[in-house]
Amino acid sequence: MSSPSSWPVIIVTGANSGVGLGICQRLLVQLISNSPTDAQPYYNFHVQKTTTTDDTSFNGLTLILACRSRQRGEVAREELYQFADQQVRRFEILRGYDGYAKTFRKHLTIVVHTIDLSRIQTVFQFADEVIKTYPYVSHLICNAGVASFIGINWMLAIKQFITDCIESVTTPIYYTQEVGQVSQDGLGWVWQCNLFGHYVLFRALKSHLAKYQTSTSTGARVIWMSSHESSPIHYDPTDWQLIKSAHSYESSKFQIDLIAHQLDQESLQDSDLPMRHLIVLPGVAGTNFANALVGTVTSMCMFLAFYLARFLGSPYHPISAFKAAISAAHLCSVPLAFLPTVSPTEFDDSDPTATVEVGFRYVSECDRWGKERVGTMKLMRSKEHEKQCDELMDHCDRLFAAFCKAEGRPVHS
């Protein structure tokens, strides 16, 4: 049995609904079993190792729901406890049940801490509470996100559907987004909520994440939620806060890809036991993200289009939040020794826009009948992207230092 000093302490932002809640549910299903299936390294992308010192089962867990609304967080907390109890009862009726699930449930702690990523002061307050309350953090899942969708260009939607119906419900180009939104901190709202708020959270918790290595001899994990809509096409590096962008959502996800890969490379180079930064694409799930734009009938049509796309062969439509959570749950539980790394790549100096493979994004996939699995998608980058990343990192570091100074905090590396 695992020691309490090694039990995971997992933070999930945006945990009260959608994919965030699905991640929490999937983690409970996996960890309540002494042989979690999501932890098994049987996919083609795994590095084949004959032995590993990492354990994949823990008979205890602290799950931190990082939510903007305490009320909604408490509702989710109660729902998750009831969900865990259902899983225990499912195991108890099995022949040969060994009592593991009941032991795990006894050592399960689910707590709500409030955070508003659009207000950096609350991000610092959240980090302070975590540091004071828990001995370390093992996993930080940067799931919460926003989009400034305000409408649908129906002519463009019909055109894309006729041209490529699967693409139209995987990477839609017909949503219109509000331009000029700023947060209470005076920063680009989508940029702060999707990228910078999580970056500040990581920096504020970095030393506490590192403590997990001391307790368990394994590195912590930071999981960044990207999207199939991530794209550099509309990204203007002079508008890095995306205030003027009519495609702030897609550009913020592209920035996440840049930052997460850069942080992972730095960690791999600086440590024998690195803190991994891993990029996840949850696929297309039927959440409330864009539902505010459509009515009941249109929402039903959207779900039917999702199922049609999946039946026609799209692997990127898990549809349910629980199935969309498989890639994040897998990266939380699989031994790090099985995850691949990519050596630094030489870019083509003669063509700064030429892309090369620099890493992976882990994708929630399924077959046409809905059986979920984890796949990978190549992460491509050019010399131009590398320059944009360096500039963006510098902007983030300078802003982080400015907020620390305003709060009277030391700036940790």
C-alpha positions as CSV (number, residue, x, y, z in Angstrom):
1,M,0.0,0.0,0.0
2,S,1.2,3.5,-0.8
3,S,2.3,5.9,1.9
4,P,0.3,9.0,2.7
5,S,3.4,11.0,2.0
6,S,3.1,9.9,-1.7
7,W,-0.6,10.3,-2.2
8,P,-1.4,12.7,-5.1
9,V,-2.5,16.3,-4.5
10,I,-4.2,17.3,-7.7
11,I,-5.5,20.7,-8.7
12,V,-8.0,21.0,-11.5
13,T,-9.0,24.5,-12.6
14,G,-12.6,24.9,-13.9
15,A,-13.5,21.7,-12.1
16,N,-17.2,22.3,-11.4
17,S,-18.4,21.6,-15.0
18,G,-17.6,20.4,-18.5
19,V,-14.3,18.6,-19.1
20,G,-12.9,19.8,-15.8
21,L,-15.6,17.8,-13.9
22,G,-15.1,14.9,-16.4
23,I,-11.4,14.9,-15.5
24,C,-12.3,14.7,-11.8
25,Q,-14.8,11.9,-12.3
26,R,-12.3,9.9,-14.5
27,L,-9.5,10.3,-11.9
28,L,-11.8,8.9,-9.2
29,V,-12.8,5.9,-11.4
30,Q,-9.2,5.2,-12.1
31,L,-7.6,5.7,-8.7
32,I,-10.4,3.9,-6.8
33,S,-9.1,0.8,-8.6
34,N,-5.8,-0.8,-7.6
35,S,-5.1,-1.4,-11.3
36,P,-6.2,1.7,-13.1
37,T,-6.6,1.1,-16.8
38,D,-5.8,4.7,-17.8
39,A,-2.3,4.3,-16.2
40,Q,-1.3,1.4,-18.5
41,P,1.4,2.3,-21.1
42,Y,0.0,0.3,-24.0
43,Y,-0.3,3.0,-26.6
44,N,2.1,3.1,-29.6
45,F,3.6,6.4,-28.5
46,H,4.9,5.1,-25.2
47,V,8.6,4.5,-24.6
48,Q,8.9,0.8,-24.0
49,K,10.5,0.2,-20.7
50,T,10.9,-3.2,-19.0
51,T,10.9,-1.8,-15.5
52,T,9.8,1.3,-13.7
53,T,9.9,2.4,-10.1
54,D,6.8,4.5,-10.4
55,D,3.6,3.2,-8.8
56,T,0.3,3.6,-10.6
57,S,-2.0,3.0,-7.6
58,F,-2.5,5.1,-4.5
59,N,-4.9,4.4,-1.7
60,G,-5.5,8.1,-1.0
61,L,-6.0,11.4,-2.9
62,T,-6.6,15.1,-2.3
63,L,-8.5,16.6,-5.1
64,I,-8.6,20.4,-5.2
65,L,-11.5,21.9,-7.2
66,A,-10.2,25.3,-8.3
67,C,-13.4,27.2,-9.1
68,R,-14.5,30.8,-9.5
69,S,-17.9,30.1,-7.7
70,R,-17.7,28.5,-4.3
71,Q,-21.4,27.6,-4.5
72,R,-21.0,25.7,-7.9
73,G,-17.8,24.2,-6.6
74,E,-19.5,22.8,-3.5
75,V,-22.3,21.3,-5.7
76,A,-19.6,19.6,-7.8
77,R,-17.8,18.4,-4.6
78,E,-20.9,16.7,-3.3
79,E,-21.6,15.2,-6.7
80,L,-18.1,13.8,-6.8
81,Y,-18.3,12.3,-3.4
82,Q,-21.6,10.6,-4.4
83,F,-19.9,9.4,-7.6
84,A,-17.1,7.9,-5.6
85,D,-19.5,6.1,-3.4
86,Q,-21.2,4.6,-6.5
87,Q,-17.8,3.3,-7.6
88,V,-17.1,1.7,-4.3
89,R,-20.5,-0.1,-4.4
90,R,-19.7,-1.3,-7.9
91,F,-16.5,-2.9,-6.6
92,E,-18.0,-4.4,-3.5
93,I,-20.4,-6.6,-5.4
94,L,-17.5,-8.1,-7.4
95,R,-16.3,-11.6,-6.6
96,G,-12.9,-11.5,-4.9
97,Y,-13.2,-7.9,-3.9
98,D,-10.2,-7.0,-1.7
99,G,-11.4,-3.8,0.0
100,Y,-9.1,-1.5,-1.8
101,A,-11.9,0.8,-3.1
102,K,-13.3,1.3,0.4
103,T,-9.8,2.1,1.7
104,F,-9.3,4.7,-1.0
105,R,-12.7,6.3,-0.3
106,K,-11.8,6.6,3.3
107,H,-8.6,8.5,2.4
108,L,-10.3,10.6,-0.3
109,T,-10.5,14.3,0.3
110,I,-12.2,16.7,-2.1
111,V,-12.0,20.4,-1.3
112,V,-13.0,23.6,-3.0
113,H,-10.7,26.6,-3.2
114,T,-11.9,29.7,-5.1
115,I,-9.9,31.3,-7.9
116,D,-10.7,33.8,-10.6
117,L,-8.1,33.7,-13.4
118,S,-9.2,37.1,-14.6
119,R,-8.0,38.6,-11.3
120,I,-4.3,37.9,-10.5
121,Q,-4.8,38.8,-6.9
122,T,-7.1,35.8,-6.4
123,V,-4.6,33.6,-8.2
124,F,-1.9,34.5,-5.6
125,Q,-4.4,34.1,-2.8
126,F,-5.3,30.6,-4.1
127,A,-1.6,29.6,-4.3
128,D,-1.1,30.9,-0.7
129,E,-3.9,28.8,0.6
130,V,-2.6,25.7,-1.2
131,I,0.9,26.2,0.1
132,K,-0.2,26.7,3.7
133,T,-2.6,23.7,3.6
134,Y,-1.0,20.9,1.7
135,P,2.6,19.5,1.9
136,Y,3.1,19.6,-1.9
137,V,1.2,19.6,-5.3
138,S,1.7,16.6,-7.5
139,H,-0.5,17.6,-10.5
140,L,-1.7,21.0,-11.8
141,I,-4.3,20.6,-14.5
142,C,-4.8,24.0,-16.3
143,N,-8.2,23.2,-17.6
144,A,-10.3,26.4,-17.1
145,G,-10.8,28.5,-20.2
146,V,-13.0,31.1,-21.8
147,A,-14.0,32.3,-25.3
148,S,-15.6,35.6,-26.3
149,F,-18.0,34.0,-28.7
150,I,-20.9,36.3,-29.5
151,G,-22.5,34.8,-32.6
152,I,-22.4,32.4,-35.5
153,N,-21.8,33.3,-39.2
154,W,-24.5,31.0,-40.5
155,M,-23.5,31.4,-44.2
156,L,-19.9,30.5,-43.4
157,A,-21.1,27.6,-41.2
158,I,-23.2,26.1,-44.0
159,K,-20.4,26.6,-46.4
160,Q,-17.9,24.8,-44.2
161,F,-20.3,22.0,-43.4
162,I,-20.9,21.4,-47.1
163,T,-17.2,21.6,-47.9
164,D,-16.1,19.4,-45.1
165,C,-18.7,18.3,-42.6
166,I,-16.2,16.7,-40.2
167,E,-13.9,19.7,-40.1
168,S,-16.9,22.0,-39.5
169,V,-17.6,20.4,-36.2
170,T,-13.9,19.8,-35.2
171,T,-12.2,23.1,-36.0
172,P,-15.1,25.5,-36.8
173,I,-14.3,28.8,-38.4
174,Y,-17.7,30.4,-38.2
175,Y,-17.9,31.6,-34.6
176,T,-17.6,35.4,-34.3
177,Q,-15.8,36.7,-31.2
178,E,-15.9,40.0,-29.4
179,V,-12.9,42.2,-29.8
180,G,-11.5,44.5,-27.1
181,Q,-12.4,42.7,-24.0
182,V,-10.2,43.4,-21.0
183,S,-10.1,41.9,-17.5
184,Q,-10.3,43.8,-14.2
185,D,-6.5,43.8,-14.2
186,G,-6.6,45.7,-17.5
187,L,-5.2,42.8,-19.5
188,G,-6.7,41.0,-22.5
189,W,-9.6,39.0,-20.9
190,V,-9.3,35.8,-23.0
191,W,-5.5,35.9,-22.9
192,Q,-5.4,36.3,-19.1
193,C,-8.0,33.6,-18.4
194,N,-6.6,31.0,-20.8
195,L,-2.9,31.6,-20.6
196,F,-1.5,34.2,-18.2
197,G,-3.6,33.3,-15.2
198,H,-2.5,29.7,-15.4
199,Y,1.1,30.8,-16.0
200,V,1.0,32.9,-12.8
201,L,-0.5,30.0,-11.0
202,F,2.3,27.7,-12.1
203,R,4.9,30.2,-11.1
204,A,3.4,30.8,-7.7
205,L,3.2,27.0,-7.1
206,K,6.4,26.0,-8.8
207,S,8.3,25.4,-5.5
208,H,5.4,23.4,-4.1
209,L,5.2,21.3,-7.2
210,A,9.0,20.6,-6.8
211,K,8.4,19.3,-3.3
212,Y,6.5,16.3,-4.7
213,Q,9.8,15.1,-6.2
214,T,11.4,15.2,-2.7
215,S,8.5,13.1,-1.2
216,T,8.2,10.5,-4.0
217,S,11.2,10.5,-6.2
218,T,9.1,11.3,-9.2
219,G,8.5,14.6,-11.0
220,A,5.3,16.6,-10.7
221,R,3.1,17.2,-13.8
222,V,1.5,20.4,-15.2
223,I,-1.1,19.6,-17.8
224,W,-2.1,22.4,-20.2
225,M,-5.4,22.2,-22.0
226,S,-5.1,23.2,-25.7
227,S,-7.6,22.7,-28.5
228,H,-8.0,21.5,-32.0
229,E,-8.7,25.1,-32.8
230,S,-5.2,26.2,-31.7
231,S,-3.8,28.1,-34.7
232,P,-1.0,30.6,-35.5
233,I,-2.8,31.8,-38.6
234,H,-4.4,34.9,-36.9
235,Y,-1.8,35.4,-34.2
236,D,-0.2,38.9,-34.2
237,P,2.8,38.9,-31.8
238,T,2.5,42.7,-31.4
239,D,-1.0,42.1,-30.0
240,W,0.2,39.3,-27.6
241,Q,-2.6,40.0,-25.1
242,L,-5.1,39.4,-28.0
243,I,-7.1,42.5,-27.2
244,K,-7.5,43.5,-30.9
245,S,-7.8,39.9,-32.2
246,A,-11.0,38.7,-33.7
247,H,-9.6,35.1,-33.1
248,S,-8.5,35.4,-29.5
249,Y,-9.6,31.9,-28.5
250,E,-7.6,30.1,-31.3
251,S,-4.6,32.4,-30.7
252,S,-4.6,31.9,-26.9
253,K,-4.5,28.1,-27.5
254,F,-1.6,28.5,-29.9
255,Q,0.2,30.5,-27.1
256,I,-0.5,27.7,-24.7
257,D,1.2,25.3,-27.1
258,L,4.2,27.6,-27.3
259,I,4.6,28.2,-23.6
260,A,3.9,24.6,-22.4
261,H,6.5,23.2,-24.8
262,Q,9.1,25.7,-23.9
263,L,8.6,25.1,-20.1
264,D,8.8,21.3,-20.7
265,Q,12.0,21.7,-22.7
266,E,13.6,23.9,-20.0
267,S,12.6,21.4,-17.3
268,L,14.0,18.4,-19.2
269,Q,17.3,20.1,-19.8
270,D,17.7,21.4,-16.2
271,S,16.8,18.4,-14.2
272,D,17.5,14.6,-14.0
273,L,13.9,14.2,-12.6
274,P,12.0,16.9,-14.5
275,M,8.6,18.5,-13.8
276,R,6.8,17.6,-17.0
277,H,4.6,20.1,-18.9
278,L,2.2,18.2,-21.1
279,I,-0.3,19.4,-23.7
280,V,-3.7,17.9,-23.9
281,L,-6.4,18.1,-26.6
282,P,-9.7,16.9,-25.1
283,G,-11.3,16.5,-28.5
284,V,-14.9,17.7,-29.1
285,A,-17.2,17.4,-26.1
286,G,-20.7,18.5,-25.7
287,T,-20.2,21.1,-23.0
288,N,-21.7,24.5,-22.3
289,F,-18.8,26.3,-23.9
290,A,-20.7,27.4,-27.1
291,N,-24.2,26.4,-26.1
292,A,-25.1,30.0,-25.1
293,L,-25.0,30.8,-28.8
294,V,-27.6,28.3,-29.8
295,G,-31.1,27.3,-28.8
296,T,-32.4,23.9,-27.8
297,V,-33.2,22.7,-31.3
298,T,-29.8,24.0,-32.7
299,S,-28.0,22.4,-29.7
300,M,-29.7,19.0,-30.6
301,C,-28.6,19.4,-34.2
302,M,-25.1,20.2,-33.0
303,F,-25.0,16.9,-31.0
304,L,-26.3,15.0,-34.0
305,A,-23.6,16.5,-36.1
306,F,-21.0,15.4,-33.6
307,Y,-22.3,11.8,-33.7
308,L,-22.4,11.9,-37.5
309,A,-18.8,13.1,-37.6
310,R,-17.8,10.3,-35.3
311,F,-19.7,7.7,-37.3
312,L,-18.1,8.9,-40.5
313,G,-14.7,8.3,-39.1
314,S,-13.6,11.3,-37.0
315,P,-11.5,10.1,-34.0
316,Y,-11.8,13.5,-32.3
317,H,-15.4,13.4,-31.1
318,P,-15.6,11.6,-27.7
319,I,-18.6,13.9,-27.1
320,S,-19.0,13.1,-23.4
321,A,-16.8,15.0,-20.9
322,F,-15.9,11.8,-19.2
323,K,-14.5,10.3,-22.4
324,A,-12.9,13.6,-23.3
325,A,-11.0,13.4,-20.0
326,I,-9.1,10.2,-20.9
327,S,-5.9,12.0,-22.2
328,A,-5.6,14.2,-19.1
329,A,-6.4,11.2,-16.8
330,H,-3.8,9.1,-18.6
331,L,-1.1,11.7,-18.3
332,C,-1.9,12.1,-14.6
333,S,-1.5,8.4,-13.9
334,V,0.9,6.8,-16.4
335,P,4.5,6.5,-15.0
336,L,6.6,9.3,-16.4
337,A,9.2,6.9,-17.6
338,F,6.9,5.8,-20.4
339,L,6.2,9.3,-21.8
340,P,8.3,10.2,-24.8
341,T,10.6,13.3,-25.1
342,V,11.9,15.0,-28.2
343,S,15.4,16.3,-28.4
344,P,15.9,20.0,-29.3
345,T,15.5,20.5,-33.1
346,E,17.5,22.5,-35.5
347,F,15.4,24.9,-37.4
348,D,15.9,25.9,-41.1
349,D,17.7,29.2,-41.0
350,S,17.0,29.8,-44.7
351,D,13.2,29.7,-44.1
352,P,12.0,31.0,-40.7
353,T,8.5,29.8,-41.5
354,A,9.4,26.2,-42.2
355,T,8.0,24.0,-39.5
356,V,9.6,20.9,-37.9
357,E,8.3,18.4,-35.3
358,V,9.3,19.5,-31.8
359,G,7.0,17.4,-29.6
360,F,3.6,16.0,-29.0
361,R,0.1,16.9,-28.0
362,Y,-1.9,14.1,-26.3
363,V,-5.4,13.8,-27.8
364,S,-8.6,12.2,-26.5
365,E,-9.8,10.0,-29.3
366,C,-12.4,7.3,-29.9
367,D,-13.6,4.9,-32.5
368,R,-16.9,5.3,-34.3
369,W,-18.7,3.4,-31.5
370,G,-17.4,5.8,-28.8
371,K,-14.7,3.6,-27.3
372,E,-12.1,6.1,-26.0
373,R,-8.4,6.0,-26.3
374,V,-5.3,8.3,-26.2
375,G,-3.5,9.4,-29.3
376,T,-0.9,11.9,-30.2
377,M,-0.7,14.8,-32.6
378,K,2.6,16.2,-33.7
379,L,3.5,19.6,-32.3
380,M,5.0,21.6,-35.2
381,R,7.1,24.7,-34.7
382,S,9.2,27.1,-36.9
383,K,12.0,29.5,-36.2
384,E,9.5,32.3,-36.4
385,H,7.4,30.5,-33.7
386,E,10.5,30.1,-31.5
387,K,11.0,33.9,-31.7
388,Q,7.4,34.5,-30.9
389,C,7.6,32.2,-27.9
390,D,10.7,33.9,-26.5
391,E,9.0,37.2,-26.8
392,L,5.8,35.9,-25.2
393,M,7.8,34.3,-22.3
394,D,9.5,37.6,-21.7
395,H,6.2,39.5,-21.6
396,C,4.8,36.9,-19.2
397,D,7.9,37.1,-16.9
398,R,7.9,40.9,-16.8
399,L,4.1,41.0,-16.0
400,F,4.5,38.3,-13.4
401,A,7.3,40.3,-11.8
402,A,5.2,43.5,-11.9
403,F,2.3,41.8,-10.1
404,C,4.6,40.3,-7.5
405,K,6.1,43.7,-6.9
406,A,2.6,45.2,-6.5
407,E,1.7,42.5,-4.1
408,G,4.9,42.8,-2.2
409,R,6.0,39.3,-3.1
410,P,9.4,37.9,-3.9
411,V,9.8,36.9,-7.6
412,H,10.9,33.2,-7.6
413,S,12.5,31.7,-10.6
